[in-house]
């Protein structure tokens, strides 16, 4: 396994997530230091006051969508892992799942929002409607997607179909994409630091 140091942007994003979690848990009275945090101040305050909220929660599910340990192996191996920055499941079955974003927006986050909804429905069988919210703490924007319990089965089939080829793959051929430029081993980024090899593909 080749490990590399965090970039400054990654370190900043992690710090903002940690500060947001501390604020929402009541461990700190300081909001995260993001560029557009003023646009979310009232929302953070409202969320902080909700007693039955889940902060930085890790869910793991088996291939038949049952809860298991996050790093579980053996008889009940983790097949899907989901981490939510904040989640509230109300008594009436409505739920909000919130993810904090920093930096620039890159492409679509539809897949991520679907997985947040899938995780919530699988975790809470009483959840009827799930609203996923991406809070862009640096530009002040928000993306929202809504799902109902009737979407659960079709979303499960979709993701089971997407994952199936992974278990049949025996070559794991590289698939360069638009995220390669974030990698320190990419041809455009490589600077020879720490003896990291230069990627032949991305």
Contact map, one row per residue, 1 for C-alpha under 8 A:
1110000000000000000000000000000000000000000000000000000000000000000000000000000000000000000000000000000000000000000000000000000000000000000000000000000000000000000000000000000000000000000000000000000000
1111000000000000000000000000000000000000000000000000000000000000000000000000000000000000000000000000000000000000000000000000000000000000000000000000000000000000000000000000000000000000000000000001000000
1111100000000000000000000000000000000000000000000000000000000000000000000000000000000000000000000000000000000000000000000000000000000000000000000000000000000000000000000000000000000000000000000000000000
0111110000000000000000000000000000000000000000000000000000000000000000000000000000000000000000000000000000000000000000000000000000000000000000000000000000000000000000000000000000000001000000000000000000
0011111000000000000000000000000000000000000000000000000000000000000000000000000000000000000000000000000000000000000000000000000000000000000000000000000000000000000000000000000000000000000000000000000000
0001111111100000000000000000000000000000000000000000000000000000000000000000000000000000000000000000000000000000000000000000000000000000000000000000000000000000000000000000000000000000000000000000000000
0000111111100000000000000000000000000000000000000000000000000000000000000000000000000000000000000000000000000000000000000000000000000000000000000000000000000000000000000000000000000000000000000000000000
0000011111110000000000000000000000000000000000000000000000000000000000000000000000000000000000000000000000000000000000000000000000000000000000000000000000000000000000000000000000000000000000000000000000
0000011111111000000000000000000000000000000000000000000000000000000000000000000000000000000000000000001000000000000000000000000000000000000000000000000000000000000000000000000000000000000000000000000000
0000011111111100000000000000000000000000000000000000000000000000000000000000000000000000000000000000000000000000000000000000000000000000000000000000000000000000000000000000000000000000000000000000000000
0000011111111110000000000000000000000000000000000000000000000000000000000000000000000000000000000000000000000000000000000000000000000000000000000000000000000000000000000000000000000000000000000000000000
0000000111111111000000000000000000000000000000000000000000000000000000000000000000000000000000000000000000000000000000000000000000000000000000000000000000000000000000000000000000000000000000000000000000
0000000011111111100000000000000000000000000000000000000000000000000000000000000000000000000000000000111000000000000000000000000000000000000000000000000000000000000000000000000000000000000000000000000000
0000000001111111110000000000000000000000000000000000000000000000000000000000000000000000000000000000000000000000000000000000000000000000000000000000000000000000000000000000000000000000000000000000000000
0000000000111111111000000000000000000000000000000000000000000000000000000000000000000000000000000000000000000000000000000000000000000000000000000000000000000000000000000000000000000000000000000000000000
0000000000011111111100000000000111000000000000000000000000000000000000000000000000000000000000000000000000000000000000000000000000000000000000000000000000000000000000000000000000000000000000000000000000
0000000000001111111110000000000100000000000000000000000000000000000000000000000000001000000000000001000000000000000000000000000000000000000000000000000000000000000000000000000000000000000000000000000000
0000000000000111111111000000000000000000000000000000000000000000000000000000000000000000000000000000000000000000000000000000000000000000000000000000000000000000000000000000000000000000000000000000000000
0000000000000011111111100001011100000000000000000000000000000000000000000000000000000000000000000000000000000000000000000000000000000000000000000000000000000000000000000000000000000000000000000000000000
0000000000000001111111110000001100000000000000000000000000000000000000000000000000000000000000000000000000000000000000000000000000000000000000000000000000000000000000000000000000000000000000000000000000
0000000000000000111111111000000000000000000000000000001100000000000000000000000000001000000000000000000000000000000000000000000000000000000000000000000000000000000000000000000000000000000000000000000000
0000000000000000011111111111000000000000000000000000000000000000000000000000000000000000000000000000000000000000000000000000000000000000000000000000000000000000000000000000000000000000000000000000000000
0000000000000000001111111111111100000000000000010000000000000000000000000000000000000000000000000000000000000000000000000000000000000000000000000000000000000000000000000000000000000000000000000000000000
0000000000000000000111111110000000000000000110110000001000000000000000000000000000000000000000000000000000000000000000000000000000000000000000000000000000000000000000000000000000000000000000000000000000
0000000000000000000011111111000000000000000000010000001000000000000000000000000000000000000000000000000000000000000000000000000000000000000000000000000000000000000000000000000000000000000000000000000000
0000000000000000000001111111100000000000000000010000000000000000000000000000000000000000000000000000000000000000000000000000000000000000000000000000000000000000000000000000000000000000000000000000000000
0000000000000000000001111111100000000000000000000000000000000000000000000000000000000000000000000000000000000000000000000000000000000000000000000000000000000000000000000000000000000000000000000000000000
0000000000000000001001101111111000000000000000000000000000000000000000000000000000000000000000000000000000000000000000000000000000000000000000000000000000000000000000000000000000000000000000000000000000
0000000000000000000000100111111000000000000000000000000000000000000000000000000000000000000000000000000000000000000000000000000000000000000000000000000000000000000000000000000000000000000000000000000000
0000000000000000001000100001111100000000000000000000000000000000000000000000000000000000000000000000000000000000000000000000000000000000000000000000000000000000000000000000000000000000000000000000000000
0000000000000000001100100001111110001000100000000000000000000000000000000000000000000000000000000000000000000000000000000000000000000000000000000000000000000000000000000000000000000000000000000000000000
0000000000000001101100100000011111001000000000000000000000000000000000000000000000000000000000000000000000000000000000000000000000000000000000000000000000000000000000000000000000000000000000000000000000
0000000000000001000000000000001111101000000000000000000000000000000000000000000000000000000000000000000000000000000000000000000000000000000000000000000000000000000000000000000000000000000000000000000000
0000000000000001000000000000000111111000000000000000000000000000000000000000000000000000000000000000010000000000000000000000000000000000110000000000000000000000000000000000000000000000000000000000000000
0000000000000000000000000000000011111000000000000000000000000000000000000000000000000000000000000000000000000000000000000000000000000000111000000000000000000000000000000000000000000000000000000000000000
0000000000000000000000000000000001111111000000000000000000000000000000000000000000000000000000000000000000000000000000000000000000000000111100000000000000000000000000000000000000000000000000000000000000
0000000000000000000000000000001111111111100000000000000000000000000000000000000000000000000000000000000000000000000000000000000000000000110100000000000000000000000000000000000000000000000000000000000000
0000000000000000000000000000000000011111100000000000000000000000000000000000000000000000000000000000000000000000000000000000000000000000000000000000000000000000000000000000000000000000000000000000000000
0000000000000000000000000000000000011111110000000000000000000000000000000000000000000000000000000000000000000000000000000000000000000000000100000000000000000000000000000000000000000000000000000000000000
0000000000000000000000000000000000011111111100000000000000000000000000000000000000000000000000000000000000000000000000000000000000000000100100000000000000000000000000000000000000000000000000000000000000
0000000000000000000000000000001000001111111110000000000000000000000000000000000000000000000000000000000000000000000000000000000000000000000000000000000000000000000000000000000000000000000000000000000000
0000000000000000000000000000000000000011111111000000000000000000000000000000000000000000000000000000000000000000000000000000000000000000000000000000000000000000000000000000000000000000000000000000000000
0000000000000000000000000000000000000001111111100000000000000000000000000000000000000000000000000000000000000000000000000000000000000000000000000000000000000000000000000000000000000000000000000000000000
0000000000000000000000010000000000000001111111110000000000000000000000000000000000000000000000000000000000000000000000000000000000000000000000000000000000000000000000000000000000000000000000000000000000
0000000000000000000000010000000000000000111111111000000000000000000000000000000000000000000000000000000000000000000000000000000000000000000000000000000000000000000000000000000000000000000000000000000000
0000000000000000000000000000000000000000011111111100000000000000000000000000000000000000000000000000000000000000000000000000000000000000000000000000000000000000000000000000000000000000000000000000000000
0000000000000000000000010000000000000000001111111100100000000000000000000000000000000000000000000000000000000000000000000000000000000000000000000000000000000000000000000000000000000000000000000000000000
0000000000000000000000111100000000000000000111111110000000000000000000000000000000000000000000000000000000000000000000000000000000000000000000000000000000000000000000000000000000000000000000000000000000
0000000000000000000000000000000000000000000011111110000000000000000000000000000000000000000000000000000000000000000000000000000000000000000000000000000000000000000000000000000000000000000000000000000000
0000000000000000000000000000000000000000000001111111100000000000000000000000000000000000000000000000000000000000000000000000000000000000000000000000000000000000000000000000000000000000000000000000000000
0000000000000000000000000000000000000000000000011111100000000000000000000000000000000000000000000000000000000000000000000000000000000000000000000000000000000000000000000000000000000000000000000000000000
0000000000000000000000000000000000000000000000000111110000000000000000000000000000000001100000000000000000000000000000000000000000000000000000000000000000000000000000000000000000000000000000000000000000
0000000000000000000000000000000000000000000000100111111000000000000000000000000000000111100000000000000000000000000000000000000000000000000000000000000000000000000000000000000000000000000000000000000000
0000000000000000000000000000000000000000000000000001111110000000000000000000000000001111000000000000000000000000000000000000000000000000000000000000000000000000000000000000000000000000000000000000000000
0000000000000000000010011000000000000000000000000000111110000000000000000000000000011110000000000000000000000000000000000000000000000000000000000000000000000000000000000000000000000000000000000000000000
0000000000000000000010000000000000000000000000000000011111000000000000000000000000111100000000000000000000000000000000000000000000000000000000000000000000000000000000000000000000000000000000000000000000
0000000000000000000000000000000000000000000000000000011111100000000000000000000000111100000000000000000000000000000000000000000000000000000000000000000000000000000000000000000000000000000000000000000000
0000000000000000000000000000000000000000000000000000000111110000000001000000000011110000000000000000000000000000000000000000000000000000000000000000000000000000000000000000000000000000000000000000000000
0000000000000000000000000000000000000000000000000000000011111000001111000000000011100000000000000000000000000000000000100010000000000000000000000000000000000000000000000000000000000000000000000000000000
0000000000000000000000000000000000000000000000000000000001111100001111100000011111000000000000000000000000000000000000000000000000000000000000000000000000000000000000000000000000000000000000000000000000
0000000000000000000000000000000000000000000000000000000000111111111111000000111110000000000000000000000000000000000000000000000000000000000000000000000000000000000000000000000000000000000000000000000000
0000000000000000000000000000000000000000000000000000000000011111111100000001111100000000000000000000000000000000000000000000000000000000000000000000000000000000000000000000000000000000000000000000000000
0000000000000000000000000000000000000000000000000000000000001111110000000000011100000000000000000000000000000000000000000000000000000000000000000000000000000000000000000000000000000000000000000000000000
0000000000000000000000000000000000000000000000000000000000001111110000000000000000000000000000000000000000000000000000000000000000000000000000000000000000000000000000000000000000000000000000000000000000
0000000000000000000000000000000000000000000000000000000000001111111000000000000000000000000000000000000000000000000000000100000000000000000000000000000000000000000000000000000000000000000000000000000000
0000000000000000000000000000000000000000000000000000000000001111111100000000000000000000000000000000000000000000000000000110000000000000000000000000000000000000000000000000000000000000000000000000000000
0000000000000000000000000000000000000000000000000000000000111100111110000000000000000000000000000000000000000000000000000110000000000000000000000000000000000000000000000000000000000000000000000000000000
0000000000000000000000000000000000000000000000000000000000111100011111010001110000000000000000000000000000000000000000000000000000000000000000000000000000000000000000000000000000000000000000000000000000
0000000000000000000000000000000000000000000000000000000000111000001111110000110000000000000000000000000000000000000000000000000000000000000000000000000000000000000000000000000000000000000000000000000000
0000000000000000000000000000000000000000000000000000000001111000000111110000010010000000000000000000000000000000000000000000000000000000000000000000000000000000000000000000000000000000000000000000000000
0000000000000000000000000000000000000000000000000000000000010000000011111000110000000000000000000000000000000000000000000000000000000000000000000000000000000000000000000000000000000000000000000000000000
0000000000000000000000000000000000000000000000000000000000000000000111111101110000000000000000000000000000000000000000000000000000000000000000000000000000000000000000000000000000000000000000000000000000
0000000000000000000000000000000000000000000000000000000000000000000000111111110000000000000000000000000000000000000000000000000000000000000000000000000000000000000000000000000000000000000000000000000000
0000000000000000000000000000000000000000000000000000000000000000000000011111100000000000000000000000000000000000000000000000000000000000000000000000000000000000000000000000000000000000000000000000000000
0000000000000000000000000000000000000000000000000000000000000000000000001111100000000000000000000000000000000000000000000000000000000000000000000000000000000000000000000000000000000000000000000000000000
0000000000000000000000000000000000000000000000000000000000000100000100011111110000000000000000000000000000000000000000000000000000000000000000000000000000000000000000000000000000000000000000000000000000
0000000000000000000000000000000000000000000000000000000000001100000110111111111000000000000000000000000000000000000000000000000000000000000000000000000000000000000000000000000000000000000000000000000000
0000000000000000000000000000000000000000000000000000000000011110000111111001111110000000000000000000000000000000000000000000000000000000000000000000000000000000000000000000000000000000000000000000000000
0000000000000000000000000000000000000000000000000000000000011110000000000000111110000000000000000000000000000000000000000000000000000000000000000000000000000000000000000000000000000000000000000000000000
0000000000000000000000000000000000000000000000000000000000011110000000000000011111000000000000000000000000000000000000000000000000000000000000000000000000000000000000000000000000000000000000000000000000
0000000000000000000000000000000000000000000000000000000001111000000001000000011111100000000000000000000000000000000000000000000000000000000000000000000000000000000000000000000000000000000000000000000000
0000000000000000000000000000000000000000000000000000000001110000000000000000000111110000000000000000000000000000001100100000000000000000000000000000000000000000000000000000000000000000000000000000000000
0000000000000000000000000000000000000000000000000000000111100000000000000000000011111000000000000000000000000000000000000000000000000000000000000000000000000000000000000000000000000000000000000000000000
0000000000000000000000000000000000000000000000000000001111000000000000000000000001111110000000001110000000000000000100000000000000000000000000000000000000000000000000000000000000000000000000000000000000
0000000000000000100010000000000000000000000000000000011110000000000000000000000000111110000000001111000000000000000000000000000000000000000000000000000000000000000000000000000000000000000000000000000000
0000000000000000000000000000000000000000000000000000111110000000000000000000000000011111000000001110000000000000000000000000000000000000000000000000000000000000000000000000000000000000000000000000000000
0000000000000000000000000000000000000000000000000000111000000000000000000000000000011111100000111100000000000000000000000000000000000000000000000000000000000000000000000000000000000000000000000000000000
0000000000000000000000000000000000000000000000000001110000000000000000000000000000000111110000111000000000000000000000000000000000000000000000000000000000000000000000000000000000000000000000000000000000
0000000000000000000000000000000000000000000000000001100000000000000000000000000000000011111011110000000000000000000000000000001000000000000000000000000000000000000000000000000000000000000000000000000000
0000000000000000000000000000000000000000000000000000000000000000000000000000000000000001111111100000000000000000000000000000000000000000000000000000000000000000000000000000000000000000000000000000000000
0000000000000000000000000000000000000000000000000000000000000000000000000000000000000000111111000000000000000000000000000000000000000000000000000000000000000000000000000000000000000000000000000000000000
0000000000000000000000000000000000000000000000000000000000000000000000000000000000000000011111000000000000000000000000000000000000000000000000000000000000000000000000000000000000000000000000000000000000
0000000000000000000000000000000000000000000000000000000000000000000000000000000000000000111111100000000000000000000000000000011110000000000000000000000000000000000000000000000000000000000000000000000000
0000000000000000000000000000000000000000000000000000000000000000000000000000000000000000111111110000000000000000000000000000001111100000000000000000000000000000000000000000000000000000000000000000000000
0000000000000000000000000000000000000000000000000000000000000000000000000000000000000011110011111000000000000000000000000000001111100000000000000000000000000000000000000000000000000000000000000000000000
0000000000000000000000000000000000000000000000000000000000000000000000000000000000000011100001111100000000000000000000000000000001111000000000000000000000000000000000000000000000000000000000000000000000
0000000000000000000000000000000000000000000000000000000000000000000000000000000000011111000000111110000000000000000110000000000001111000000000000000000000000000000000000000000000000000000000000000000000
0000000000000000000000000000000000000000000000000000000000000000000000000000000000011110000000011111000000000000000000000000000000011110000000000000000000000000000000000000000000000000000000000000000000
0000000000000000000000000000000000000000000000000000000000000000000000000000000000011100000000001111100000000000000000000000000000011110000000000000000000000000000000000000000000000000000000000000000000
0000000000000000100000000000000000000000000000000000000000000000000000000000000000001000000000000111110000000000000000000000000000000111100000000000000000000000000000000000000000000000000000000000000000
0000000000001000000000000000000000000000000000000000000000000000000000000000000000000000000000000011111000000000000000000000000000000111110000000000000000000000000000000000000000000000000000000000000000
0000000000001000000000000000000001000000000000000000000000000000000000000000000000000000000000000001111100000000000000000000000000000001110000000000000000000000000000000000000000000000000000000000000000
0000000010001000000000000000000000000000000000000000000000000000000000000000000000000000000000000000111110000000000000000000000000000001011000000000000000000000000000000000000000000000000000000000000000
0000000000000000000000000000000000000000000000000000000000000000000000000000000000000000000000000000011111000000000000000000000000000000011000000000000000000000000000000000000000000000000000000000000000
0000000000000000000000000000000000000000000000000000000000000000000000000000000000000000000000000000001111100000000000000000000000000000000000000000000000000000000000000000000000000000000000000000000000
0000000000000000000000000000000000000000000000000000000000000000000000000000000000000000000000000000000111110000000000000000000000000000000000000000000000000000000000000000000000000000000000000000000000
0000000000000000000000000000000000000000000000000000000000000000000000000000000000000000000000000000000011111000000000000000000000000000000000000000000000000000000000000000000000000000000000000000000000
0000000000000000000000000000000000000000000000000000000000000000000000000000000000000000000000000000000001111110000000000000000000000000000000000000000000000000000000000000000000000000000000000000000000
0000000000000000000000000000000000000000000000000000000000000000000000000000000000000000000000000000000000111111100000000000000000000000000000000000000000000000000000000000000000000000000000000000000000
0000000000000000000000000000000000000000000000000000000000000000000000000000000000000000000000000000000000011111110000000000000000000000000000000000000000000000000000000000000000000000000000000000000000
0000000000000000000000000000000000000000000000000000000000000000000000000000000000000000000000000000000000011111111000000000000000000000000000000000000000000000000000000000000000000000000000000000000000
0000000000000000000000000000000000000000000000000000000000000000000000000000000000000000000000000000000000001111111100000000000000000000000000000000000000000000000000000000000000000000000000000000000000
0000000000000000000000000000000000000000000000000000000000000000000000000000000000000000000000000000000000001111111110000000000000011000000000001000000000000000000000000000000000000000000000000000000000
0000000000000000000000000000000000000000000000000000000000000000000000000000000000000000000000000000000000000111111111000000000000000000000000000000000000100000000000000000000000000000000000000000000000
0000000000000000000000000000000000000000000000000000000000000000000000000000000001000000000000000000000000000011111111100000000000000000000000000000000000000000000000000000000000000000000000000000000000
0000000000000000000000000000000000000000000000000000000000000000000000000000000001010000000000001000000000000001111111110000000000010000000000000000000000000000000000000000000000000000000000000000000000
0000000000000000000000000000000000000000000000000000000000000000000000000000000000000000000000001000000000000000111111111000000001110000000000000010000000000000000000000000000000000000000000000000000000
0000000000000000000000000000000000000000000000000000000000000000000000000000000000000000000000000000000000000000011111111100000000000000000000000000000100110000000000000000000000000000000000000000000000
0000000000000000000000000000000000000000000000000000000000100000000000000000000001000000000000000000000000000000001111111110000000000000000000000000000000000000000000000000000000000000000000000000000000
0000000000000000000000000000000000000000000000000000000000000000000000000000000000000000000000000000000000000000000111111111001001000000000000000000000000000000000000000000000000000000000000000000000000
0000000000000000000000000000000000000000000000000000000000000000000000000000000000000000000000000000000000000000000011111111111101000000000000000000100100000000000000000000000000000000000000000000000000
0000000000000000000000000000000000000000000000000000000000000000111000000000000000000000000000000000000000000000000001111111100000000000000000000000000000000000000000000000000000000000000000000000000000
0000000000000000000000000000000000000000000000000000000000100000011000000000000000000000000000000000000000000000000000111111100000000000000000000000000000000000000000000000000000000000000000000000000000
0000000000000000000000000000000000000000000000000000000000000000000000000000000000000000000000000000000000000000000000011111111000000000000000000000000000000000000000000000000000000000000000000000000000
0000000000000000000000000000000000000000000000000000000000000000000000000000000000000000000000000000000000000000000000001111111000000000000000000000000000000000000000000000000000000000000000000000000000
0000000000000000000000000000000000000000000000000000000000000000000000000000000000000000000010000000000000000000000000001001111100000000000000000000000000000000000000000000000000000000000000000000000000
0000000000000000000000000000000000000000000000000000000000000000000000000000000000000000100011100000000000000000000000011001111111000000000000000000100000000000000000000000000000000000000000000000000000
0000000000000000000000000000000000000000000000000000000000000000000000000000000000000000000011100000000000000000000000001000011111000000000000000001100000000000000000000000000000000000000000000000000000
0000000000000000000000000000000000000000000000000000000000000000000000000000000000000000000011100000000000000000000000000000001111100000000000000111100000000000000000000000000000000000000000000000000000
0000000000000000000000000000000000000000000000000000000000000000000000000000000000000000000001111000000000000000000010011000001111110000000000000111000000000000000000000000000000000000000000000000000000
0000000000000000000000000000000000000000000000000000000000000000000000000000000000000000000001111000000000000000000010000000000011111000000000011110000000000000000000000000000000000000000000000000000000
0000000000000000000000000000000000000000000000000000000000000000000000000000000000000000000000011110000000000000100110000000000001111100000000011100000000000000000000000000000000000000000000000000000000
0000000000000000000000000000000000000000000000000000000000000000000000000000000000000000000000011110000000000000100000000000000000111110000001111000000000000000000000000000000000000000000000000000000000
0000000000000000000000000000000000000000000000000000000000000000000000000000000000000000000000000111100000000000000000000000000000011111000001110000000000000000000000000000000000000000000000000000000000
0000000000000000000000000000000000000000000000000000000000000000000000000000000000000000000000000111100000000000000000000000000000001111100111100000000000000000000000000000000000000000000000000000000000
0000000000000000000000000000000000000000000000000000000000000000000000000000000000000000000000000001111000000000000000000000000000000111111111000000000000000000000000000000000000000000000000000000000000
0000000000000000000000000000000001111001000000000000000000000000000000000000000000000000000000000001110000000000000000000000000000000011111110000000000000000000000000000000000000000000000000000000000000
0000000000000000000000000000000001111000000000000000000000000000000000000000000000000000000000000000111100000000000000000000000000000001111100000000000000000000000000000000000000000000000000000000000000
0000000000000000000000000000000000110000000000000000000000000000000000000000000000000000000000000000001100000000000000000000000000000001111110000000000000000000000000000000000000000000000000000000000000
0000000000000000000000000000000000011011000000000000000000000000000000000000000000000000000000000000000000000000000000000000000000000011111111000000000000000000000000000000000000000000000000000000000000
0000000000000000000000000000000000000000000000000000000000000000000000000000000000000000000000000000000000000000000000000000000000000011101111100000000000000000000000000000000000000000000000000000000000
0000000000000000000000000000000000000000000000000000000000000000000000000000000000000000000000000000000000000000000000000000000000001111000111110000000000000000000000000000000000000000000000000000000000
0000000000000000000000000000000000000000000000000000000000000000000000000000000000000000000000000000000000000000000000000000000000001110000011111000000000000000000000000000000000000000000000000000000000
0000000000000000000000000000000000000000000000000000000000000000000000000000000000000000000000000000000000000000000000000000000000111100000001111100000000000000000000000000000000000000000000000000000000
0000000000000000000000000000000000000000000000000000000000000000000000000000000000000000000000000000000000000000100000000000000000111000000000111110000000000000000000000000000000000000000000000000000000
0000000000000000000000000000000000000000000000000000000000000000000000000000000000000000000000000000000000000000000000000000000011110000000000011111000000000000000000000000000000000000000000000000000000
0000000000000000000000000000000000000000000000000000000000000000000000000000000000000000000000000000000000000000000010000000000011100000000000001111101000000000000000000000000000000000000000000000000000
0000000000000000000000000000000000000000000000000000000000000000000000000000000000000000000000000000000000000000000000000000000111000000000000000111111100000000000000000000000000000000000000000000000000
0000000000000000000000000000000000000000000000000000000000000000000000000000000000000000000000000000000000000000000000001000001110000000000000000011111100000000000000000000000000000000000000000000000000
0000000000000000000000000000000000000000000000000000000000000000000000000000000000000000000000000000000000000000000000000000000000000000000000000001111110000000000000000000000000000000000000000000000000
0000000000000000000000000000000000000000000000000000000000000000000000000000000000000000000000000000000000000000000000000000000000000000000000000011111111100000000000000000000000000000000000000000000000
0000000000000000000000000000000000000000000000000000000000000000000000000000000000000000000000000000000000000000000001001000000000000000000000000001111111110000000000000000000000000000000000000000000000
0000000000000000000000000000000000000000000000000000000000000000000000000000000000000000000000000000000000000000000000000000000000000000000000000000011111111000000000000000000000000000000000000000000000
0000000000000000000000000000000000000000000000000000000000000000000000000000000000000000000000000000000000000000000000000000000000000000000000000000001111111100000000000000000000000000000000000000000000
0000000000000000000000000000000000000000000000000000000000000000000000000000000000000000000000000000000000000000010001000000000000000000000000000000001111111110000000000000000000000000000000000000000000
0000000000000000000000000000000000000000000000000000000000000000000000000000000000000000000000000000000000000000000001000000000000000000000000000000000111111111000000000000000000000000000000000000000000
0000000000000000000000000000000000000000000000000000000000000000000000000000000000000000000000000000000000000000000000000000000000000000000000000000000011111111100000000000000000000000000000000000000000
0000000000000000000000000000000000000000000000000000000000000000000000000000000000000000000000000000000000000000000000000000000000000000000000000000000001111111110000000000000000000000000000000000000000
0000000000000000000000000000000000000000000000000000000000000000000000000000000000000000000000000000000000000000000000000000000000000000000000000000000000111111111000000000000000000000000000000000000000
0000000000000000000000000000000000000000000000000000000000000000000000000000000000000000000000000000000000000000000000000000000000000000000000000000000000011111111100000000000000000000000000000000000000
0000000000000000000000000000000000000000000000000000000000000000000000000000000000000000000000000000000000000000000000000000000000000000000000000000000000001111111110000000000000000000000000000000000000
0000000000000000000000000000000000000000000000000000000000000000000000000000000000000000000000000000000000000000000000000000000000000000000000000000000000000111111111000000000000000000000000000000000000
0000000000000000000000000000000000000000000000000000000000000000000000000000000000000000000000000000000000000000000000000000000000000000000000000000000000000011111111100000000000000000000000000000000000
0000000000000000000000000000000000000000000000000000000000000000000000000000000000000000000000000000000000000000000000000000000000000000000000000000000000000001111111110000000000000000000000000000000000
0000000000000000000000000000000000000000000000000000000000000000000000000000000000000000000000000000000000000000000000000000000000000000000000000000000000000000111111111000000000000000000000000000000000
0000000000000000000000000000000000000000000000000000000000000000000000000000000000000000000000000000000000000000000000000000000000000000000000000000000000000000011111111000000000000000000000000000000000
0000000000000000000000000000000000000000000000000000000000000000000000000000000000000000000000000000000000000000000000000000000000000000000000000000000000000000001111111000000000000000000000000000000000
0000000000000000000000000000000000000000000000000000000000000000000000000000000000000000000000000000000000000000000000000000000000000000000000000000000000000000000111111100000000000000000000000000000000
0000000000000000000000000000000000000000000000000000000000000000000000000000000000000000000000000000000000000000000000000000000000000000000000000000000000000000000011111111000000000000000000000000000000
0000000000000000000000000000000000000000000000000000000000000000000000000000000000000000000000000000000000000000000000000000000000000000000000000000000000000000000000011111000000000000000000000000000000
0000000000000000000000000000000000000000000000000000000000000000000000000000000000000000000000000000000000000000000000000000000000000000000000000000000000000000000000001111100000000000000000000000000000
0000000000000000000000000000000000000000000000000000000000000000000000000000000000000000000000000000000000000000000000000000000000000000000000000000000000000000000000001111110000000000000000000000000000
0000000000000000000000000000000000000000000000000000000000000000000000000000000000000000000000000000000000000000000000000000000000000000000000000000000000000000000000000011111000000000000000000000000000
0000000000000000000000000000000000000000000000000000000000000000000000000000000000000000000000000000000000000000000000000000000000000000000000000000000000000000000000000001111100000000000000000000000010
0000000000000000000000000000000000000000000000000000000000000000000000000000000000000000000000000000000000000000000000000000000000000000000000000000000000000000000000000000111110000000000000000000000010
0000000000000000000000000000000000000000000000000000000000000000000000000000000000000000000000000000000000000000000000000000000000000000000000000000000000000000000000000000011111110000000000000000000011
0000000000000000000000000000000000000000000000000000000000000000000000000000000000000000000000000000000000000000000000000000000000000000000000000000000000000000000000000000001111110000000000000000000001
0000000000000000000000000000000000000000000000000000000000000000000000000000000000000000000000000000000000000000000000000000000000000000000000000000000000000000000000000000000111111000000000000000000000
0000000000000000000000000000000000000000000000000000000000000000000000000000000000000000000000000000000000000000000000000000000000000000000000000000000000000000000000000000000111111110000000000000000000
0000000000000000000000000000000000000000000000000000000000000000000000000000000000000000000000000000000000000000000000000000000000000000000000000000000000000000000000000000000111111110010000000000000001
0000000000000000000000000000000000000000000000000000000000000000000000000000000000000000000000000000000000000000000000000000000000000000000000000000000000000000000000000000000001111111010110000000000001
0000000000000000000000000000000000000000000000000000000000000000000000000000000000000000000000000000000000000000000000000000000000000000000000000000000000000000000000000000000000111111010010000000000000
0000000000000000000000000000000000000000000000000000000000000000000000000000000000000000000000000000000000000000000000000000000000000000000000000000000000000000000000000000000000111111110010000000000000
0001000000000000000000000000000000000000000000000000000000000000000000000000000000000000000000000000000000000000000000000000000000000000000000000000000000000000000000000000000000001111110011100000000000
0000000000000000000000000000000000000000000000000000000000000000000000000000000000000000000000000000000000000000000000000000000000000000000000000000000000000000000000000000000000000011111011000001111000
0000000000000000000000000000000000000000000000000000000000000000000000000000000000000000000000000000000000000000000000000000000000000000000000000000000000000000000000000000000000011111111111000000011111
0000000000000000000000000000000000000000000000000000000000000000000000000000000000000000000000000000000000000000000000000000000000000000000000000000000000000000000000000000000000000000111111000000011101
0000000000000000000000000000000000000000000000000000000000000000000000000000000000000000000000000000000000000000000000000000000000000000000000000000000000000000000000000000000000001000011111000000000000
0000000000000000000000000000000000000000000000000000000000000000000000000000000000000000000000000000000000000000000000000000000000000000000000000000000000000000000000000000000000001111111111100000000000
0000000000000000000000000000000000000000000000000000000000000000000000000000000000000000000000000000000000000000000000000000000000000000000000000000000000000000000000000000000000000001111111111000010000
0000000000000000000000000000000000000000000000000000000000000000000000000000000000000000000000000000000000000000000000000000000000000000000000000000000000000000000000000000000000000001000011111000000000
0000000000000000000000000000000000000000000000000000000000000000000000000000000000000000000000000000000000000000000000000000000000000000000000000000000000000000000000000000000000000000000001111111110000
0000000000000000000000000000000000000000000000000000000000000000000000000000000000000000000000000000000000000000000000000000000000000000000000000000000000000000000000000000000000000000000001111111000000
0000000000000000000000000000000000000000000000000000000000000000000000000000000000000000000000000000000000000000000000000000000000000000000000000000000000000000000000000000000000000000000000011111000000
0000000000000000000000000000000000000000000000000000000000000000000000000000000000000000000000000000000000000000000000000000000000000000000000000000000000000000000000000000000000000000000000011111100000
0100000000000000000000000000000000000000000000000000000000000000000000000000000000000000000000000000000000000000000000000000000000000000000000000000000000000000000000000000000000000000100000011111110000
0000000000000000000000000000000000000000000000000000000000000000000000000000000000000000000000000000000000000000000000000000000000000000000000000000000000000000000000000000000000000000100000010011111000
0000000000000000000000000000000000000000000000000000000000000000000000000000000000000000000000000000000000000000000000000000000000000000000000000000000000000000000000000000000000000000111001010001111100
0000000000000000000000000000000000000000000000000000000000000000000000000000000000000000000000000000000000000000000000000000000000000000000000000000000000000000000000000000000000000000111000000000111111
0000000000000000000000000000000000000000000000000000000000000000000000000000000000000000000000000000000000000000000000000000000000000000000000000000000000000000000000000000000000000000011000000000011111
0000000000000000000000000000000000000000000000000000000000000000000000000000000000000000000000000000000000000000000000000000000000000000000000000000000000000000000000000000011100000000010000000000001111
0000000000000000000000000000000000000000000000000000000000000000000000000000000000000000000000000000000000000000000000000000000000000000000000000000000000000000000000000000000110011000011000000000001111
